[in-house]
Amino acid sequence: MTGGPRLAAPSAAWKDSYRAYVKELEARGEEKIPFPLGFPNENFAAFLAHMAGCGRGIGLPPGFVPHSTFWLLRGDEVVGVSNLRHRLNDQLLVEGGHIGYGIRPGARGQGLGREILRLTLHEAARRRIDRVLLTCAKDNAASSAVIARNGGQLESEAWVEARGRVVQRWWIGMEA
């Protein structure tokens, strides 16, 4: 396969690579970010159906908003996952924002964080989200840098008790 990394909807075509990504996180004892990485995937067809339903607002727990998950592919390897919340609620305004993303541990430090956010911002624009909120822990310098390089403007920093840390709130205006 030629070309750079690309976003794709979750698919059985990359089941083994996706599962290897999740196992890599588990082996390192890392938090599964974004949160859909924690969804059970033993029954992959059911997992994919659940992911598709989330994008349509079906089967969401209380307090959740419709959201779409994307996989960043480099060739046939899942190297990143992003999650786009279609709208914000009061909780997401404080912590979470519109987009969460993560890069597979073995693929970090290669500019893929900037790329997955850039591509997910295109998805936000496609959904007519004109202003995108991103949040990250203040001590996550890599994520802060990725957000800034994608046009993020730091609005505030505040202690978030549920996180047990200072969280930054960044806004990115989408161009028409």
C-alpha positions as CSV (number, residue, x, y, z in Angstrom):
1,M,0.0,0.0,0.0
2,T,1.3,3.5,-0.9
3,G,0.4,6.8,0.6
4,G,0.4,8.1,4.1
5,P,-1.7,7.2,7.1
6,R,-5.4,7.3,6.7
7,L,-8.5,7.2,8.8
8,A,-11.0,4.3,8.4
9,A,-14.1,3.2,10.2
10,P,-13.5,0.1,12.4
11,S,-13.6,-3.0,10.3
12,A,-13.1,-6.8,10.6
13,A,-10.4,-6.4,7.9
14,W,-8.0,-5.0,10.7
15,K,-9.3,-7.2,13.6
16,D,-5.9,-8.8,14.3
17,S,-4.0,-5.5,14.2
18,Y,-6.6,-3.8,16.4
19,R,-6.5,-6.6,19.0
20,A,-2.6,-6.5,19.0
21,Y,-2.9,-2.7,19.6
22,V,-5.1,-3.3,22.7
23,K,-2.8,-6.0,24.0
24,E,0.2,-3.7,23.6
25,L,-1.6,-1.1,25.8
26,E,-2.4,-3.8,28.3
27,A,1.1,-5.2,28.4
28,R,2.4,-1.7,29.2
29,G,-0.3,-1.1,31.8
30,E,-1.5,2.0,30.0
31,E,-4.9,3.5,30.1
32,K,-7.0,2.8,27.0
33,I,-7.4,6.2,25.4
34,P,-9.7,7.0,23.7
35,F,-12.3,5.1,25.8
36,P,-13.7,2.8,23.0
37,L,-10.4,0.9,23.2
38,G,-11.9,-0.5,26.4
39,F,-15.0,-1.9,24.7
40,P,-15.1,-5.8,24.8
41,N,-14.1,-7.1,21.4
42,E,-14.1,-10.9,21.9
43,N,-17.2,-11.1,19.6
44,F,-15.8,-8.8,16.9
45,A,-19.0,-8.6,14.9
46,A,-20.9,-7.4,18.0
47,F,-18.1,-5.0,18.8
48,L,-18.3,-3.5,15.3
49,A,-22.1,-3.3,15.5
50,H,-21.9,-1.5,18.9
51,M,-19.4,1.0,17.5
52,A,-21.6,1.7,14.5
53,G,-24.6,2.2,16.9
54,C,-22.7,4.7,19.0
55,G,-22.3,6.9,15.9
56,R,-26.1,6.8,15.5
57,G,-26.7,7.4,19.2
58,I,-28.0,3.8,19.8
59,G,-27.2,1.9,23.0
60,L,-25.4,4.8,24.7
61,P,-25.1,4.8,28.5
62,P,-26.7,7.8,30.3
63,G,-24.7,10.9,29.9
64,F,-23.0,9.9,26.7
65,V,-23.5,11.6,23.4
66,P,-23.3,10.1,19.9
67,H,-19.7,9.5,18.9
68,S,-17.8,8.0,16.0
69,T,-14.6,6.1,16.3
70,F,-11.9,6.0,13.7
71,W,-8.7,3.9,13.2
72,L,-5.6,5.4,11.9
73,L,-4.1,2.9,9.4
74,R,-0.5,2.8,8.1
75,G,-0.7,0.1,5.5
76,D,-2.7,-2.6,7.1
77,E,-1.7,-1.8,10.7
78,V,-3.9,0.1,13.2
79,V,-1.5,2.7,14.6
80,G,-4.0,5.0,16.2
81,V,-7.6,5.4,17.4
82,S,-9.6,8.6,17.6
83,N,-13.1,9.2,18.9
84,L,-15.2,12.2,17.8
85,R,-18.1,13.3,20.0
86,H,-20.8,14.8,17.8
87,R,-21.8,17.3,20.4
88,L,-20.8,18.4,23.9
89,N,-22.7,18.0,27.1
90,D,-21.8,19.7,30.5
91,Q,-19.4,16.9,31.4
92,L,-17.5,17.0,28.1
93,L,-17.2,20.8,28.4
94,V,-15.1,20.3,31.5
95,E,-13.2,17.2,30.5
96,G,-13.2,15.1,27.3
97,G,-14.2,17.6,24.7
98,H,-15.1,16.6,21.1
99,I,-12.0,14.5,20.3
100,G,-10.0,11.9,22.1
101,Y,-7.1,10.1,20.4
102,G,-4.2,7.8,21.1
103,I,-1.3,6.3,19.2
104,R,-0.1,2.7,19.5
105,P,2.9,2.6,21.9
106,G,5.2,1.1,19.3
107,A,4.3,3.8,16.7
108,R,4.8,6.9,18.9
109,G,7.2,9.7,18.1
110,Q,6.6,9.5,14.4
111,G,4.2,12.4,13.9
112,L,1.1,10.2,14.0
113,G,-0.5,12.1,16.8
114,R,-0.6,15.2,14.8
115,E,-1.9,13.3,11.8
116,I,-4.7,11.5,13.6
117,L,-5.9,14.8,15.1
118,R,-5.7,16.6,11.7
119,L,-7.7,13.9,10.0
120,T,-10.3,13.7,12.8
121,L,-10.7,17.5,12.6
122,H,-11.6,17.0,9.0
123,E,-14.3,14.5,10.2
124,A,-15.6,17.2,12.6
125,A,-15.8,19.8,9.9
126,R,-17.6,17.2,7.7
127,R,-20.2,17.0,10.5
128,R,-20.4,20.8,10.6
129,I,-18.8,21.2,14.0
130,D,-17.5,24.7,13.7
131,R,-15.5,24.9,16.9
132,V,-13.8,21.8,18.4
133,L,-12.9,21.4,22.1
134,L,-10.0,19.2,23.1
135,T,-8.8,18.6,26.7
136,C,-5.6,17.0,27.9
137,A,-3.7,16.7,31.2
138,K,-1.3,19.6,31.7
139,D,1.5,17.2,32.2
140,N,0.9,15.5,28.8
141,A,3.4,17.7,26.9
142,A,3.1,15.5,23.7
143,S,-0.6,15.9,23.5
144,S,-0.5,19.7,24.2
145,A,2.1,20.1,21.4
146,V,-0.1,18.0,19.0
147,I,-3.1,20.2,19.7
148,A,-1.1,23.4,19.4
149,R,0.3,22.3,16.0
150,N,-3.2,21.7,14.8
151,G,-4.2,25.2,15.6
152,G,-5.4,24.8,19.1
153,Q,-5.7,27.9,21.3
154,L,-5.4,27.2,25.0
155,E,-8.4,28.6,26.9
156,S,-7.9,27.5,30.4
157,E,-6.2,25.1,32.9
158,A,-8.1,23.8,35.9
159,W,-7.9,21.1,38.5
160,V,-10.4,18.3,37.6
161,E,-11.0,16.2,40.7
162,A,-12.3,13.2,38.8
163,R,-8.9,13.1,36.9
164,G,-6.8,14.0,39.9
165,R,-4.8,16.5,37.8
166,V,-4.8,19.8,36.0
167,V,-6.6,19.6,32.7
168,Q,-6.1,22.0,29.8
169,R,-9.0,23.1,27.6
170,W,-8.0,23.9,24.0
171,W,-10.3,25.2,21.2
172,I,-9.8,24.8,17.4
173,G,-11.9,26.9,15.1
174,M,-12.9,25.1,12.0
175,E,-12.6,27.1,8.7
176,A,-15.6,27.1,6.4
